[in-house]
């Protein structure tokens, strides 16, 4: 049999393949445990927020409007 990758999940007792695959009784398998998707998303969010806070902290200098070289015609602000 050729090497394939199949997603699976754990129900608390058993590992279940998410696709139907015909396996021989002594098929060799490799199981890789992936990190929780929410945990990884939270890590990326924390990293993004840290960089955002560094870029837009209270000590950041405000730029006057006359420093804008080309104004955005779609901007509805001041």
LUMKOL-196397 format. One record per residue: residue in three letters; z, x, y of N, C-alpha, C in turn; residue number from 0. Coordinates in Angstrom, 2 decimals. Layout:
LUMKOL-196397
  type      npz      npx      npy     capz     capx     capy      cpz      cpx      cpy  seq
   ala        Z        X        Y        Z        X        Y        Z        X        Y  NUM
...
end
This chain:
LUMKOL-196397
  type      npz      npx      npy     capz     capx     capy      cpz      cpx      cpy  seq
   unk     0.00     0.85    -1.18     0.00     0.00     0.00     0.00     0.89     1.24    0
   unk    -0.76     0.52     2.26    -0.79     1.30     3.49     0.49     1.04     4.30    1
   unk     0.81     1.95     5.19     1.99     1.83     6.04     1.74     0.79     7.12    2
   unk     2.67    -0.15     7.26     2.58    -1.18     8.30     3.95    -1.32     8.97    3
   unk     3.97    -1.90    10.15     5.22    -2.22    10.85     5.32    -3.73    10.95    4
   unk     6.49    -4.25    10.67     6.73    -5.69    10.70     8.04    -5.94    11.44    5
   unk     8.04    -6.85    12.40     9.29    -7.17    13.08    10.19    -7.99    12.14    6
   unk    11.48    -7.88    12.36    12.46    -8.57    11.52    13.69    -8.89    12.35    7
   unk    14.59    -9.68    11.79    15.85    -9.98    12.47    16.97   -10.06    11.44    8
   unk    18.19    -9.92    11.92    19.38    -9.96    11.08    20.15   -11.22    11.41    9
   unk    20.44   -12.05    10.40    21.13   -13.32    10.64    22.65   -13.23    10.50   10
   unk    23.15   -12.02    10.40    24.58   -11.82    10.21    24.92   -11.47     8.77   11
   unk    24.01   -11.77     7.85    24.22   -11.46     6.44    23.05   -10.70     5.84   12
   unk    21.83   -11.09     6.20    20.64   -10.50     5.59    19.60   -10.15     6.65   13
   unk    18.74    -9.20     6.30    17.59    -8.87     7.14    16.42    -9.74     6.67   14
   unk    15.76   -10.41     7.62    14.61   -11.27     7.32    13.39   -10.74     8.04   15
   unk    12.29   -10.55     7.29    11.02   -10.18     7.91    10.50   -11.39     8.67   16
   unk     9.94   -11.15     9.87     9.40   -12.24    10.68     7.98   -12.64    10.27   17
   unk     7.37   -11.87     9.38     6.04   -12.18     8.86     6.10   -12.15     7.34   18
   unk     5.23   -12.90     6.73     5.17   -12.87     5.27     4.41   -11.63     4.83   19
   unk     5.05   -10.82     3.98     4.46    -9.59     3.48     4.71    -9.53     1.98   20
   unk     3.66    -9.24     1.22     3.80    -9.07    -0.22     4.31    -7.66    -0.50   21
   unk     5.47    -7.56    -1.13     6.06    -6.26    -1.46     6.23    -6.12    -2.96   22
   unk     6.01    -4.92    -3.43     6.28    -4.66    -4.85     7.79    -4.48    -5.02   23
   unk     8.32    -4.68    -6.23     9.77    -4.61    -6.45    10.43    -3.30    -6.00   24
   unk     9.71    -2.20    -6.04    10.31    -0.93    -5.63     9.69    -0.39    -4.35   25
   unk     9.26    -1.27    -3.47     8.63    -0.85    -2.21     9.63    -0.05    -1.38   26
   unk     9.17     1.06    -0.84    10.02     1.89     0.02     9.92     1.36     1.44   27
   unk    11.06     1.23     2.10    11.11     0.68     3.46    11.91     1.61     4.37   28
   unk    11.60     1.56     5.65    12.40     2.21     6.68    12.85     1.10     7.62   29
   unk    14.14     1.05     7.89    14.68     0.04     8.80    15.14     0.75    10.07   30
   unk    14.65     0.32    11.22    15.03     0.87    12.51    15.77    -0.20    13.29   31
   unk    16.97     0.10    13.73    17.75    -0.85    14.52    17.42    -0.62    15.99   32
   unk    16.94    -1.65    16.65    16.55    -1.56    18.05    17.72    -1.99    18.95   33
   unk    17.80    -1.42    20.16    18.87    -1.85    21.07    18.65    -3.29    21.51   34
   unk    19.72    -3.93    21.89    19.65    -5.30    22.39    18.75    -5.32    23.62   35
   unk    17.78    -6.21    23.66    16.84    -6.27    24.78    17.57    -6.52    26.09   36
   unk    18.60    -7.34    26.09    19.34    -7.62    27.31    20.08    -6.38    27.80   37
   unk    20.58    -5.57    26.89    21.28    -4.34    27.27    20.32    -3.39    27.97   38
   unk    19.13    -3.23    27.43    18.14    -2.35    28.05    17.71    -2.89    29.41   39
   unk    17.50    -4.19    29.49    17.13    -4.81    30.77    18.22    -4.58    31.81   40
   unk    19.49    -4.73    31.40    20.61    -4.51    32.32    20.66    -3.06    32.80   41
   unk    20.36    -2.12    31.91    20.33    -0.72    32.31    19.26    -0.47    33.37   42
   unk    18.07    -1.04    33.16    16.99    -0.88    34.14    17.35    -1.56    35.46   43
   unk    17.98    -2.71    35.39    18.39    -3.43    36.60    19.41    -2.60    37.39   44
   unk    20.39    -2.02    36.70    21.40    -1.21    37.37    20.76     0.01    38.04   45
   unk    19.82     0.65    37.35    19.14     1.81    37.93    18.34     1.40    39.17   46
   unk    17.66     0.27    39.11    16.87    -0.21    40.25    17.78    -0.55    41.42   47
   unk    18.89    -1.21    41.16    19.81    -1.58    42.23    20.43    -0.34    42.88   48
   unk    20.71     0.68    42.10    21.27     1.91    42.65    20.27     2.53    43.62   49
   unk    19.00     2.62    43.21    17.97     3.19    44.09    17.75     2.31    45.32   50
   unk    17.79     1.00    45.15    17.63     0.07    46.28    18.75     0.29    47.29   51
   unk    19.99     0.38    46.80    21.13     0.58    47.69    21.07     1.93    48.41   52
   unk    20.53     2.95    47.73    20.37     4.25    48.38    19.33     4.18    49.49   53
   unk    18.28     3.40    49.29    17.20     3.30    50.27    17.56     2.40    51.44   54
   unk    18.39     1.38    51.21    18.68     0.38    52.24    20.18     0.25    52.48   55
   unk    20.88     1.38    52.63    22.31     1.30    52.88    22.57     1.09    54.36   56
   unk    23.82     0.87    54.75    24.17     0.58    56.14    23.91     1.77    57.06   57
   unk    23.87     2.98    56.52    23.64     4.16    57.34    22.16     4.43    57.59   58
   unk    21.30     3.64    56.96    19.85     3.84    57.11    19.43     3.50    58.54   59
   unk    18.63     4.36    59.14    18.16     4.16    60.50    17.19     2.98    60.57   60
   unk    17.35     2.13    61.58    16.40     1.04    61.80    15.23     1.58    62.61   61
   unk    14.05     1.15    62.28    12.86     1.59    62.98    12.47     0.53    64.00   62
   unk    12.20     0.92    65.24    11.81    -0.06    66.25    10.42    -0.62    65.96   63
   unk    10.17    -1.84    66.44     8.88    -2.48    66.18     7.71    -1.70    66.78   64
   unk     7.95    -0.98    67.89     6.84    -0.23    68.50     6.44     1.00    67.70   65
   unk     7.19     1.31    66.60     6.81     2.43    65.74     5.76     2.01    64.71   66
   unk     5.45     0.72    64.66     4.44     0.21    63.72     3.06     0.52    64.28   67
   unk     2.25     1.21    63.50     0.91     1.59    63.95    -0.05     0.42    63.82   68
   unk     0.00    -0.24    62.68    -0.90    -1.37    62.45    -0.06    -2.56    62.01   69
   unk    -0.10    -3.63    62.77     0.72    -4.81    62.46     0.05    -5.66    61.39   70
   unk     0.87    -6.28    60.57     0.39    -7.19    59.52     0.13    -8.55    60.17   71
   unk    -1.12    -9.03    60.21    -1.40   -10.31    60.85    -0.78   -11.50    60.12   72
   unk    -0.39   -11.33    58.88     0.22   -12.42    58.10     1.74   -12.47    58.22   73
   unk     2.34   -11.48    58.91     3.79   -11.43    59.04     4.24   -12.46    60.06   74
   unk     5.17   -13.32    59.67     5.62   -14.41    60.54     6.94   -14.12    61.24   75
   unk     7.43   -12.90    61.12     8.70   -12.52    61.74     8.53   -12.26    63.22   76
   unk     9.44   -11.49    63.76     9.43   -11.17    65.19     8.20   -10.39    65.57   77
end
